[in-house]
């Protein structure tokens, strides 16, 4: 016999602002189980006490939260504040990805075709640097690297080091998950964090000497993937496999030029280069 105080699936679905089909799906997925299922007919019945969970599910699904995450949350796992913080991060990453995609679309429309960046080879002597390393999500690589560069320049300024040389960025070839980024500021040989700030995160480092394949990219940093494509394609055409790191040298960096006037060199050591 059906317990007292329960309502049928149709009535409950209307109150929860969802479809009967969705309620059945949430039952099958273990997200929201009925209060009682008629063993003879299989008809689902719900308690009004379940409405708060149903409305929470509806809201979170509208935000795009995956069902396994909601199930864990309702089971007492991830708290609402932490869940929302994670979703905020996910949405920010999606926005950044969309922003980069739109920048590439704008560049392709303006040029009328997919641009090809000429690849040349240059010889680089050893560049003494002070460096700062960090780990950032691959989907937030641009903003994450920019924050690291700001911190590098701030630390260097506090250590009374000149900050007018172009900054270098060092990145892995594969950008999956969380990636390690190193940013470099060229300094005079022997200069570095010993200039006076105990506890500084700066460390002495260097850009190795060698022969490097280079692409010069002019324009927004959001369209840098087009330059990477040309550089890495050149390796494939020569039968080589780039292993990283890839270097970016910000010849004309943000703050010193309009977005269209940025000039960035993208470099990778030639295989066997010394």
Secondary structure, DSSP 8 states (H G I E B T S, - for coil): ---TTEEEHHHHHHHTTS-HHHHHHHHHTTSS--SEE-TTT--EEEEGGGHHHHHHHHHHHHTT--HHHHHHHHTTSS-HHHHHHHHHHHHHHHHHHHHHHHHHHHHHHHHSS-----EEEEEE--EEEEEEEEEEEGGGHHHHHHHHHHHHHHHHHHTT----S-EEEEE-S---SEEEEEEEEE--TT-SGGGT-TT-S-EEEEE--EEEEEEEEES-GGGHHHHHHHHHHHHHHTT----S-EEEEEEE-TTSS-GGG-EEEEEEE-TT--
